[in-house]
Amino acid sequence: MNAQYRQRSIQFREELNDDYFILWIWDEALGAAGKPGQFYEIRALAALQNANQSRSIPKLFKPISIYDNQGGRIGFMIKKVGEGTTALSKLRAGDILELVGPCGNGFPLFSGKHILLLSGGVGYPPLWYLQKELINHNQLYWVHGGASSADVFPCDEMWTVDGSIGREGLATANLAETIRNQGIEVMYSCGPLPMLAAAHKIAKTEGITHYSSLEAYMACGIGVCHGCAVPIGTKDQWDYLRVCKEGPVFDAEEVRWELM
């Protein structure tokens, strides 16, 4: 299904903590179309309606991954970090959300594998939807890292930089041992670029398959501006591909991490 523009009423708003919230909408067609790892460009309709009244109101769409998809009940888990997400945080049930999507390419799905999910901070939401698609046909183990207790969500192994909850340090600190102990064959990752790059070095050493969902600044989100292009290919032959169009999910072996 090609990306399409829609307006949908927010059915429910779920508060997770002071920083994170979930916006839920209902659309059976969108529910059937969206795949794990894909995202939507979303915006509060009021931002467009009031654009001429205030320069402080964000006018661009924000790329937000699909957090959950329950047969048409679609959730977007969002962290308040800037003007765009702050504007979204003011929405309540009944407010109108503008959507363009589903956008990009999602995660390839495996069956009968021992799989590790690795997330950092706001990289958690797309892996939640992914694990729901994988859990009945694979053995899963989830490692999640965050700066503090505000970034803590359900997982098997939790790391926080400040040590407030779980183990203190980075989520990749014990990754090689975890891969060996859990007999991991495939790893999916999403989070900060340094974490993804470090994870791939470990995945390569351990000889496992690794897919990463990359984050990049997106101006258009539909492949026109090329502002989100990243180097993809082999060491001798590579090109810039768009995170919003050819990605956001890439085979981590094809990402030129040294050029990022």
N, C-alpha and C positions, 0 to 999 in steps of 0.2 A: 504494500500500500504506500503510495506517494504521500509526502507531507501535505497536509491540508490545514486550512485556517478554520477555526471554530470559536464560538463563544459558548461557555458552559457555566451554569450556576454552581457555586460551591455548595455541596451538600452538608459538609461537616468540617469543622476545624478541630484538630487534636493537638493539645499542648503537651510536649514531651518534657521540656524544662525551660529555663529562662532564655536559652539560645535556639532551641530547635522546636519546630512545629510541623504538622502535616496538614495539607489541604487535600480534601477528598472530593472528587467529582464522579458523576455517573454518566457513562456513555458506552453502550454495548459495542458499537462499531470501533471506537478507539480501543476498547478492551481487547477486541479480537485482533487488532492490528499491532499493538505495541509488544515488543520483545525485550527480554532482559538485556540491559546494556544500552538500549535506545533512550532517547530523551525527547522532551518537548520544549519548544521556546514558549515561555508563558509570560503574561503581563496582566496587571490589574487594569481593567477597562477604564477605571477612573483616571489612571495616569494619562491615557490618551485624551480623554474628555477635558482634562484640566491642563493639558500641555501648554496652552497659550496663556494660562493664568499664572504659572509659576515655573521658573527655570529650574527650580530645585526638585521638581517631580520627575523621576526617571521615565524616559519615553521608550527606551529600547527593551526588547524582550530579553528574558533571562533563560539560559539553557538549564533545565532541571531534569535530572534522570528520573525514570519511573521507579518509584520505591516499592509499590505494590500494585497488583492487578488481579482483582477478584471477579473475573467474568463481567467486566464493565465498571466495577467500582475501582477507580484508579486513584492512587495516592502519590503525592509529591512531598517528600520529606525535605525541609528547607532549614538552613541555618541563617540567622540574621547576621550578615557580615558587612553589608554596604547599603547604598541607597536603594538599589533594586530589590534586594531581599527584604529590606526594612519596609518598603512599600507593600510587598506581598504579605508581610507579617500583620498588616493592618486589616487584611480582608477577613470577613466573617461569613458564616452561612448565609446564602442568599445573594452575596456579591457575585459579580460577573468576572470570570477569568477568561482571558483570550489565550488561545493555544494554537501553535503551528507544529504539526508533527503527525506521526512519529518520525523523528529525524535520526540519521546515522545508521550504522551497522552495529548489531549487538554481539553478544558472546556466542561462540559455537557451543553446542551442548553435547556432552558425553554421557555414556551409560556404562555401568559396571566398573567405574574407576574410583580410586582413592584420591579425593580432591581437597585441596587447601584453598580457602578463601582468605585473602589478605587485604584488609582495608585500613585506611588511615583517615581520621577526621570525617569530613563530608564525603569521603569515598565509600562510606558504609551503605547509603541508600540503594545504589544499583545492585549491590551484591545481595541485599535482602530479597529482592525479586528473583535474582538468579538462583539462590539457594532453594527457593520454593519449587523451582522447575527441576532442580537436580536431586533433591533429597530422597525421592522414592526409588531412584535408580543408581545411586552412588553412595559411597561412604564419605562424609564431609567432616572437615575440621576447619574452624574459623578462628583466625588471629586478627584482632583489631587493636589499633593504637590511637591514642588521642593525647591532647595536651594536658587535660585535667579531667576531673570527674564529670564535667559538662559534656564530654565527648564519649561517655561510656554507654554502650548498648549491648544487647544479648550476643554472646559469642562463646567460644570454648576457651580462648586464651586472651586475656585483656592486659594491655600495656598502657601506662600513662607516663608522660615525660616527668611530671612532678611526683609520681609515685602515690598519688592520692587514692587510687583504686587499682587493684591488680598488681602487676609487676612494674617496677620502675625502669624506664628506658624506652628505647624505640622498638617498634613492632618487629623489626628485622633482627633484633639482637640475638635471638635464639632460633632463628628461622631454619638454618641448616639442620640443626638437631631435631627440630620438630618434623621436618620433611622426612628425615630418616626414620624417626620413631613411629611416625604415622604411616609409613610406606606410601608416601604421596607420589602420584604419577602425573597429576595435572594441577597447575596453580592458576587462579584468577586473581587479579589485583586491581585496586583502584584507590587512589589517594595522591598525596604530594609527590611531585616528580622525583626528589631525592630518594624517597622510599621505594618507588617503582624501579629506579635504576639499581639500587642496592639489592632489591629482591631478585632482579633478573641475573645479576652476577652470581647469586647463590643458586638460582634455578639452573643456570647453565653449568655450574660446577657439579650440581647434583644430577644432571642429565634428565630433567623433567620438562614437560611441555608447559609453556607459560603464556597466558594472554593478559594484556594490560588494557585498562580503559584509561585513556589519557585525558587530562584536563588542559584547556587552552582558552585564551580570551577569544570570544566569538562576537563579532560585530553584527553579522547577518544571520548566522546559524543555518543557512541553507546552501552553502557552497559557492556563493557569488563573490565575496570579497577576498577570499584566500588569506584572511588575517589569522586563521588558526592552523596554518600549514606546519607540518612537522616532517623531519627527514626520515624516510622509510625506504628500506631496501637492503642490499648487501653492502659490504665495505667498499667494493669496487664500482657498484652501480646502484645508485639510489636517487630518489626524487622527493620533492615536497608533496605530501598528501594532506588533505584537509581532515582535521579532527571531526568536523561537523558532518562530513559527507562520506569519506572512505572509512573514517573512524566512527565513534571514539575508541572502539575496541580494535587493537592490532595484535598480531603475533609478536610477542616481545622480542623474539630473536631478530625480527626485521626492523626494529626501531634502532636508529643510530643514536644511542644514548650519549655517546661522546660529543655529539653535535648539538644536543638539546640545551 
